[in-house]
Amino acid sequence: MENKTGKYVKYAIGEIVLVIIGILIAVSINGWNEDRKLKNAEQSILKDLKQEMIINLKALEFAITENEKSFQAAIEMRALFKDRAAFDKMSDTLFYESIRKINWNVTYDPQNGILNSIISSGQINQLSNKELKYLLASLKELTIDAIENTRKIEAQRDDLMKSAWTSAMIVKDGKNLGYNVKSIYEHPEFRWATNHLFYFQRKDGLEEEKELKGTLEHIIELIDENINK
């Protein structure tokens, strides 16, 4: 009787052990499946983000290139303000072209659909790289700071340049016969705009845009490092 009881106890313990092992295996498999799902979701997010960041980087590079042309034209115009002889020799066409280049202003306008979506939905927490999460979470503020000067230029340049062009109008009998383009050279608001907007403010703006460019490039590098990791 004691032998039978002992066998039953051993059998019961064995059954319990098997059940526990089975549960542990099931939990392990379920955990592995969940990890795989999270990893796949992270990979999908990273790939979508990379495409958006590449598009934004190209747009920012274009803005920097065009705004550098304006900055260079402002440098040349400031030099011309100090060299009246060189200005007097300059043709109307060439002076007009210089004004046109100075007044060029490209504002960086990023596409943030994917980024906004993963932040608002909380999917950003699925990213395993802490540095990448921090940079993405702070990118909006970094972008606002980087384009602040360009937006200030955009807000002021039209009125200032309109004033300069209005003063250059050749009017006879109430009709506009054209423009004395080179008279803009002496216009105080044109000189102010050249010095303060298109030189000093542009200089600061370009520095911040280039810093943002470096941040976008680093974000793309981090994404590449974590794709198919």
Buried (B, 14 or more C-beta within 10 A) or exposed (E): EEEEEEEEEEEEEEEEEEEEEEEEEEEEEEEEEEEEEEBEEBBEBBEBBBEBBEEBBEBBBEBBEBBBEBBEBBBEBBEBEEEEEEBEEBEEEEBBEBBEBBBBBBEBEBEBEBBEEBBEEEBBEBBEBEEBBEBBEEBBEBBEEBBBBBBBBBEBBEEBBEBBBEBBEEEEEEEEEEBEBBBBBEBEBBBEBBBBBBBEBBEBBBEBBBEBBEBBBEBBEBBEEBEEE
